[in-house]
Amino acid sequence: MAHRWRRYPKPSLHAPLLRGRALGRKEYVSPEQAQGKELTGASDIYSLGVVLYEATTGKLPFDG
């Protein structure tokens, strides 16, 4: 039986960005991202820490 695969458009680097909008669940967003400040690598480390904490304990570290 032959299957037909849907072809989705390739992601484009020229796609419009969501400027001024938050992306992600509030539980995983770093404080500086929630405040609309400039993001650094520390924001990624914060979010990774939340994910690792949840993976090991089964619950979030803070109430979002």
PLY file of the C-alpha trace (Angstrom):
ply
format ascii 1.0
element vertex 64
property float x
property float y
property float z
element edge 63
property int vertex1
property int vertex2
end_header
0.00 0.00 0.00
1.50 3.30 -1.03
1.43 6.13 1.46
1.24 9.75 0.55
3.33 12.01 2.65
2.33 15.57 3.23
4.93 18.05 2.25
5.28 20.89 4.69
7.02 24.10 3.71
10.63 24.36 4.77
11.28 26.71 7.68
12.48 30.03 6.41
15.04 32.29 7.98
13.02 35.14 6.50
9.81 34.24 8.35
8.40 37.06 10.47
9.55 37.01 14.08
7.29 37.38 17.08
8.81 40.57 18.39
7.56 41.68 21.78
5.71 38.43 22.41
6.52 35.72 24.89
7.12 32.27 23.54
6.91 29.28 25.85
5.09 28.23 28.97
5.33 30.59 31.90
6.72 27.87 34.19
9.87 27.58 32.07
10.43 31.24 31.25
13.32 32.97 33.00
12.58 36.06 35.08
14.40 38.38 32.65
12.41 36.98 29.73
9.16 37.51 31.63
10.19 41.12 32.28
10.99 41.70 28.60
14.70 42.26 29.23
17.52 41.22 26.91
18.13 37.49 27.04
21.49 35.85 27.65
22.74 32.31 28.01
21.67 32.48 31.65
18.05 32.43 30.47
18.66 29.09 28.78
20.38 27.71 31.88
17.42 28.77 34.02
14.93 27.02 31.73
17.12 23.91 31.55
17.28 23.87 35.34
13.48 23.93 35.54
13.25 21.05 33.06
15.86 18.97 34.94
14.19 19.65 38.28
10.82 18.57 36.91
12.35 15.47 35.31
13.92 14.34 38.58
11.18 15.27 41.06
8.03 15.11 38.95
6.97 18.62 39.96
7.84 22.20 39.09
10.19 24.13 41.37
7.84 27.15 41.58
4.16 27.85 41.17
3.89 29.74 37.89
0 1
1 2
2 3
3 4
4 5
5 6
6 7
7 8
8 9
9 10
10 11
11 12
12 13
13 14
14 15
15 16
16 17
17 18
18 19
19 20
20 21
21 22
22 23
23 24
24 25
25 26
26 27
27 28
28 29
29 30
30 31
31 32
32 33
33 34
34 35
35 36
36 37
37 38
38 39
39 40
40 41
41 42
42 43
43 44
44 45
45 46
46 47
47 48
48 49
49 50
50 51
51 52
52 53
53 54
54 55
55 56
56 57
57 58
58 59
59 60
60 61
61 62
62 63
